[in-house]
């Protein structure tokens, strides 16, 4: 049984077999902010940070994460991007928003003042069925870190 480091806390979980990180986060830890959209790694709704890098938790095997640090949207609740997304009205249904914010947090950690092209490139893996892409871009451009 691996020790999971999630949002700064250590959890010992039964994560054997083919259980995804998304399943463990949602079902075992009650961290339901991480959404499962497609379940196949195509939409980005399930994005979390693994050692600071965005990964798709629906296709990441939980059993492989012993001693690694996972950050979910709940772990980013005080990140300035959350307020930036609200101010820019960068959400509609909200289903993709957690994954969008998680991906954007990795982007601004690497490049605090990203260009529009950098934003479009790095956020391309996060799909939004409501089409709020211009507002998401505005939120990332206007964040205050």
QUICORKA-V664576 format. One line per field, one symbol per residue. ss: DSSP state (a for helix, b for strand, c for the rest). phi: phi as a letter, one per 40 degrees, with the letter a starting at -180 (. if undefined). psi: psi as a letter, one per 40 degrees, with the letter a starting at -180 (. if undefined). Layout:
ss->???
phi->???
psi->???
//
This chain:
ss->ccbbbbccbbbbcccccccbaaaaaaaaccccccccccccccccccbbbbccbbbbaaacbaaaccccbbbcaaaacccaaaaaaaacccccccccaaaaaaaaaaaaaacccccaaaaaaaccccccccccaaaaaaaaacccc
phi->.cccbbfgbcbbbcbcgbccddccccccbgcccccbccgbgbbgcccbcbfgbcbcccbbccccbdgbbbbbdccbdccdcdccccdcfcabcgccddccccccccccccadbccdcccccccccbcbccgcdccccccccbcbc
psi->hihhhhfeihhhigfiafhiddddddddefgedhihcdeefddedehihhfehhiheeehhdeeeheihhhiddeedehddddddddefficdededdddddddddddddgdgiidddddddedehihdeffdddddddddeih.
//
